[in-house]
Amino acid sequence: MDEFRVALAIVIFSISSYLVYDLFAHGFDWIVLLVSIAGYLLVHYIWPRYSTGESTWYDPLEFIFDLPYRTIALLIMSLGKLLRNNGGDIGIDL
């Protein structure tokens, strides 16, 4: 069952990556952006968690496929910290 989840995650990751390429190649579209972000989030939740009998090639693939999720999470957390630390005021001096 883990192999099916890995294959499904690879397919969704590939489609999401193509959609990001499409954003740059054919112009920006909000729907394409939201679908690609949703695909990366779905890959994070579909990918099987670590088990003792898993293949050794899962670790490098997991790092690659989890990188967009970690980047999205980092951006959201950084934005939350920026807004929380300044009492709602963005700390930009002009």
N, C-alpha and C positions, 0 to 999 in steps of 0.2 A: 504494500500500500504506500510505503514511503517513496518508492520509485515513481509511482503515478503522481504523487504530490510534487515531487521534484520536477518531473516533466511538465506538469501543468504550470508550475511557477516559472520555469524557463520560457514557456510559450508566452505567458502573460508579461514577463519582463521584456521579452523581445518586442512584443506589440507596443508596450509602453515606451520603450526606447525609440522605436520607429516614430511614435507620435511626437516625441520631443524633437526628433529630427525634422518632422513635418512642420512643427511650429516655426523653425528657422528657415526651412526651404520654401514653404508655400504661404507664409504669412501667419500672423497670430490669430488664434481663435480660442475663446474662453472654454468652449466645450472640449476641445482637444486637450487643452491644458488640464482641465479637471479630470478627464478620463485617464490621462497619463498618470496623474498623481494618485488617483484611485487604484490604478493598476499596480503602482509601486507599493501602496499600502496593502493591497490584497496579496501581493507576493510575500510580504513580511509575515502575514498571518497564515498563508498556505504552507510555507516552508516548514518541513517537519523539524521538531525539536530534537536535540541531541539524544542519541541512544547508543548503548554500548556496541551494538552489532552493525553500526552504519559504516558505509564505505569511507575510505580516507579522502576521496575527492569531494566529499560534501563540505569540508571546512573551507577550502578556497572559494568554492562556488557560493557558499553561504555569505562569506565576506563581500563578494562582488554584488550579489543580489540584495543584500541588506544595506548596502551603502546609500542608495537613494532614500530609503526610509530613514536612516540615521541623519542624513542631511536635512530632510524635511523636518524631522523632529527637532533638530538643533536650531533651525531657523525659527520655528514656532516658539521654542523655549527662550531663545534670545530676544525675540520680540516681546514676549511676556515679561521678561526681566527688565527690559528697557522701559516698558510702560509702568510696571509696578514700582521700580526704584525711584522714579521721578514723580510719583503721585499723579500719574496720568498725563503729565506734560512731557513731551519729547524733548530731550536735552540737546537741542541743536541751537547753537549761537550763531546769529548772522551778523 
